């Protein structure tokens, strides 16, 4: 877990510092940038943003997107549910647990499983060398919930005896199965099984060569993050993020596809590599939802160099076992290591993690909701955040650092412009990052 979180901090902070140096010829507001991304591709759009002087063709493209944005046209102002840089908030926070409580170290990497009326959240009880944490063993532990994720109780003992995050699911043949990387002569992607969904027993696995999985710049993957596994007609399909960080920004880590006929022996499938021009910061969730559609949630780092407007969690879907995928659309908030689960009562949950260097990590659980709220989030140098929120009154907005369990609302600045409310937060020191600071809106606690 240390490598993952440290690289995440490094990626964001160094990446932002690098992008802020770009000169810009023509102001490109978020709506225009989103239009350019969609109509000519992000690589070409970024060239426009970074250019000191625009070509005739680039000027025409900017003008066209500006015109579309002013008219409210879909090509200029919307991607998924985004409107003029704002996205509909469709997840509400229902619970969270934080590190250094209940005798735990740095909790991270949630994995959800429903067993009858019990919901279990597995997690890695890890260590962070840069802060003095105690109570860790780097193995898989669990919380349980009997109220669909609203409250959680720590279970005693180790659920999976492995020092790697896991992915877990109910097996079609009965019982439950999980996968994790087991260290040895190279990390082996290994299957674990359980008849109860509680304690898992190690099975077979193998070391997977990653050399054929390459980034957008042609850089081969190093070691992979925790693989997220789904069942498909031919066996199993898994995706994992390349955790290797290149020497200098911009980072462009990719997602590698793996296949297996039996869940025990895995092979890299280079044709399934997803290599964007931006950085996939943490492991993508790959999940077959209650409708049978495979969802893939990708924590992609996309930052407008001028505005720092972050376009975070991206989702794409597949209805044919991953043979083809839809276009990306934006989820309403960014967080590390997303984990989806549809419950038997119809609730759709999204678990996630995040990190604060003073405390360690947190595990949050959000539920799919329907609201009239929309918001954007702008970051500056890792220590300041500005939200623009519509559809809410000021008294309904709270700002919290979930990792510290700290309400920051009294320290933020509010401003009103038309029907929008702007909320500005600056950390008390430049060494305190804003990664774990969220806006929570209304009784639904819509999260951004």
N, C-alpha and C positions, 0 to 999 in steps of 0.2 A: 504493500500500500504506500510505503514511503516514496518509492520511485514514481508512482502514479501522481500523487498529490504534489510532490516537489516539481515534477515536470509540468504539471498543470499551471502552477504559479509562475514558473519560469516562462512557459509558453505565452501566457497572457501578458505578463509584465514586459518582457522583452519585445514581444510582438507589438504591443501598443506603443512603446517608446520608439520602435523603428518606424511605424507607420506615421507617426506625428510629424516626421521630418519632411513629408512630401510637400512640394509646392503645388499650388493649384491655380489654374487659369480662370476657370469659371465656377462660381458657387454651385454645388450640387447638393440639394437638400435630400433628406432621406427618401422621400417619395420618388424623386427623380432617379436616385441611385437604385432603388428597388426596381424601377421600370427598366433601367439600363441592364441590370443583372438579368432580368427576365428576357429582354428582347435581343440583346447582343451577347449575353454570356458574361459571367463575372470577371473573367480575365480581361476582356476588352473594356468592360466598365471600369475596372481598376486602373487601366491605362489612361482613361479619360480623367479620372480623379487625380492621378499623379502627374498629369502632363503640365508642363509650363506653358505650352502653346498648343491649342487644338487645331487639328486638320479641318478642312472644310466638311468632310464626312462626319467627323466627331461632333462638330458644332451642330450639324443637322440632326444628329441623333439626340443630342442634349435638348435641342429646341423641341423636337417631337415629343420627348418624354415630359418636358416642362408643360407643354400644351395639354398633354393627356392628363397630367396630374391636376392642372387647374380645372379641367372639365370633370374630374373625378372618374376618368376612364380607368378600366380595369388593368390595362397594361402599365399604367404609370403609378397607380396608387395601391394596388392590392397584389399580394402573393399569399395564397392560402386565405387566412382571415385577417391579414394585415391591411390597415387603412392609413395612408400617409404616415408610415413609420410606427403605427400603433397596431397592436394585435388584440383580438378578443381574448379575455381571460376566462378560460374554461376548465381550470383546475382550482380547487379550494383545499387549503391545508387542513388536515384533520388531526394530525399528531406528529410529534417528533421526539426523538431520543438523542441525548448528547453524550460525548466522551467523558471519562473520568467521573462517572457516577455508577453506582451499583457494582463497584469493584472492577470496572472495565478500563481498558486502555483507550486506544483510538479506534472507534467503531466506524466501519466503512463497508461499502460494497453490498447493498441489500439484495436479497433474493427471496421472493414471495412464493408461498405454497399454501393452498387451502386443503385441509384434511377434515372432511365432515363439517362441523360447525366451528372448527378451530382454524385460525389463520396464523401461520408461522412465518416470521421474518428472520431468515438466516443472515449473518453478517460476519465479517472478519474482525477479530479483536486484535488489532495490530499495534504497532509501535511507530513513533515518529522520533528519530534520534535528535532532531533539532529542538525539541521541547521535552522537559522531564516528566514523561508519562510513566505511570506504574499500572500494574494489573493486567498486563497483556501476555498473550502466549502465541499470537499470530495464527490462531486456528479459528475454525468456524463455530460460532455460538448461535444462540437464537433467542428471540422474543416470541411470545405467543399472545394472541388477542382472541377474545370471545365475543367482541362487539364490532366485528368487521373493520378493525384497524383503528378505532378511536382511542383505545387504551391498550397498553402493552405491558407484559410482565416478563422479566428475565427468567429464562429457564437455566437450571443448574447444569454444569458440565459442558462437554464438547460434543457437538452434533456430527461434525465431519473432521476426522483427524488428518487435516491437510493444511499447509500454509499457503493457500491460494484462494482467491474468491471462487465461488461456485455459481453455477446455473442449475436450476432444479425444476422438475416438472412431474406430473402424474403420468405414469406409463400406460399405454393403451392395453397392454397385457395384464395389468394389475400392478399394484405397488407403485413405487416412486423411483426416479433416477436423477442423478446429478452428475455434473462433470467439473473437473478442476485440473490444474496443471500440477503434476507430481514431479518434484526435483529428483534428479539422478544423473545419468549420463546424458544430460539434456532434458528439458522439461517435457514430460509426456502428458498429452491430453487423455485423461483417465476417467472411466465411468465408475460411479458409485451407485449402489442400490439400497433400498430400504422397503420393508413390508409395511411399515407404520408411518413413514414420512417424518420420522424423528431422527433416529440414529442411522447413519449410512455406512455401508461396508465397501471397501475398495475392491474394484474389479480390474478389468484389462484396459490397456491404453497404449499409445505409441508416441514417439517423438515425431514432430511434423516439420519438414523443411519449409522455410518461409521465403527462400531466395527468389521464387518466381512471383511473389506478391510485391509489386512496386508502386511507389508513390507517383504523383503527377509529374515529378521531376526525374523519374526513373530510378529512384533509390529503393533498394530492396529492403523489405521489412527485417527488423532485428528480432526481438522477442515479442510475443503477443500477449495482450491482456486477456482477461477472463472471457472465454468463448461463450456466446449465448446460443443455445441449441433449440431447434424446433424439429418436429417429426414431419417428414415429407414422404411421398409415395415410394421413392427410391431408397428410403432409409432415414438419414438424419442430415440436416443442414445446420452449419454453425458459422457465425461471424465473430471476428475479434479484431480489435484495434492494434495497429503497430505502435508499441510503446517506446520505440527507439526515437530519440530526439536528434535531429541533425545539428550540425555545428553552429548554425546561425539562422535567424529568422529570414523570411517567413517560413514557419514550420508547416509541413504539408503531410502529416501522418495519414495513412490510408487505413481502410478496413479490408481484411483478408477473409475470403470465403473458404470454408472447409466442408468436405462431404464424407459420409460414412454409410456403409450399407447395414451395419449392425450396431453402431454406437460405440464400438470398441476400437476399431482401426480407422484412422483418419488420414485424409489426403488433401493437400492444398489444391484448390481449383482456381487457377489464375484468372479464368474467365469471369469469376464472380467478384474480383477485386473492385472495390469502390474507392477511387482515388481522386478526390476533389482538389480544386486549386486552393482550398482553405484547409485548416487543420482540424482533424477529428480529434478532439481533446481527450476524451475518455471512451470507455468501451460502449459500443452501441447496444441498445436492447433489441433483440429479435424475438418476436412473440406472436404466436397464432391466437388471435382474439376469439371471443365467443361466437363471432359470425364466420369463423374459418379463414379470415384474411390474415396474412402475415404482416405485422407492423414492424418497421425498423426505425427506431428513434436514434438519431445521430447527433451527439453533442458537438456540432461543428462551430468553430470559432470564425465568425464573419463580422468584421468591424469596419464601418465606414471611416476611412482615414481622416476625414475632416470633422465629422460629428461624433465619432466614437460610438455611434448607434450600433449596439450589438444585436445581431440576428442569431439567436442561440440554437435551441433545440430544434432540429429539423426532423421531419418524419416522411417516410415513403412507405408504400404498401405494395403487396404482391398477392394476386389471386391465383397464381399458377406455380406455387412452391418455389418462388424465387427465380423463375426463369426470366421474368421481366418485372420491372418496378415502375410505379407511378413517379411523376415529378415530385420534387421535394416541396413541402409546405412547412410553415413555422408553427411550433408549439408555443404556448403562452409564456413559458419561463425557461430559464437555463439552469441546469444543475448537473452534477457529475453522476455517472453510473445509473442511468434510468432503469427502472424495472417495472414492467406492466403485469397486471393480473385482473381478469374479469371474475368477479365473485358469483356464487350461485344465486345471490339475491338480486343480481342485476347491477350492482355497483361496479364501476371501472376505476381501479386504483393505479396510481403511478408513484412508486417509491423512488427515492433519490438520495444522494449524499452531498456533502460539502465540507469545507474545512476552514478553520481559523487557527493560525499558528499559536495563539495564546492558550487555546483550550483543546484543540484537536478537532475531531470530526463530529458530524451529526447525521442521523438517518431520519428523513422526513417521509411522510405518506400523504399524498394528495388524492382527492376524489374528483372524478369528472363531474362538472356542474354546468349549468347554463346561467349566464349573467348578462347584464347590459354594460358591463365594464370593459373598457379598452385601455391599453397603456403601452408606452414605450419605455425603454430603460437605456440611459446614456451613461457611460463610464469614462472617467478621466484619471489616468495615471494610477489606477488600482485603488486609490484612496477616496475618490469622490463618485457619487452616483446621483443622477437626476432622473426622476420619473415624470412623465407627462401622462395624466390619468383623465379619462372622460367617463361620465356616467355615475360619478360618486360625489358625495359632499365631503368636505375636509374632515369632519368629525368621524367619518367612516374609515379613514386611512390610518393605518399603523405601520411603522417601520421597525423591524426587529432584526437583531443578529441572532439567528436561530442556534448557531454553534455555542454562543455564550448565554443563550436564553435571556437576552437583554432587550428591553423595549427602548428604542432610540427616538421615539416620536417627539419627545420634548426637545430634542437637540437639532431637529431638522427645520428647514425654512420652507414655508408654503407661499405660493403665489397663484393668482388666478388670471387666466386669459380667456375671455369668452366663456365657453362651457368646460374648458379644460383646467385642471389643477396641476401645477408644477410643484414637485417635492424635491428638495435638494439636501443631500447628506454628505458631510465630509468627515472622515475619520479623525480621531483626536491626535493621531500621529501618522506620519507617512509610512511607518513600519507596520501599521495595522491595515490590512487589506480589506476590501469590501466584498469578498467572494461569498460570504455567508449572510449578507444583509439583503433582506427582502421587503417588499411592500406587501402588506396583507390588507385586503379591502373588504369591508362589509362584514356582516355576520357569517357570510360564506367563507371568509378568509381567502378570497381569490388572491392567488399568489403571482407576483411578478418579481 
